[in-house]
Amino acid sequence: CESTSDKFFKCLNENLQPHGNEKATSDGLNQCQPLKINYEKCMEEKLKKVNKNSLTFLTSYKEGNK
């Protein structure tokens, strides 16, 4: 997800200026929305894989110790 997150956070950094300007913040978030969706999708997929692998490891470890 490195490339996806880089694009999303770069967009935020470029479009959420100046600080304290609600209109700029709203417009910036709208411009970055497609990148945010891609970022969230990628992170969800990665977390699903991590959770499955972690649980498999713990189950295997417990069974091996019996």
Secondary structure in CASP SS format (residue, H / E / C, confidence):
PFRMAT SS
TARGET T0000
AUTHOR 0000-0000-0000
METHOD secondary structure of the structure
MODEL  1
C C 1.00
E H 1.00
S H 1.00
T H 1.00
S H 1.00
D H 1.00
K H 1.00
F H 1.00
F H 1.00
K H 1.00
C H 1.00
L H 1.00
N H 1.00
E H 1.00
N H 1.00
L C 1.00
Q C 1.00
P C 1.00
H C 1.00
G C 1.00
N C 1.00
E H 1.00
K H 1.00
A H 1.00
T H 1.00
S H 1.00
D H 1.00
G H 1.00
L H 1.00
N H 1.00
Q H 1.00
C H 1.00
Q H 1.00
P H 1.00
L H 1.00
K H 1.00
I H 1.00
N H 1.00
Y H 1.00
E H 1.00
K H 1.00
C H 1.00
M H 1.00
E H 1.00
E H 1.00
K H 1.00
L H 1.00
K H 1.00
K H 1.00
V H 1.00
N H 1.00
K H 1.00
N H 1.00
S H 1.00
L H 1.00
T H 1.00
F H 1.00
L H 1.00
T H 1.00
S H 1.00
Y H 1.00
K H 1.00
E H 1.00
G H 1.00
N C 1.00
K C 1.00
END
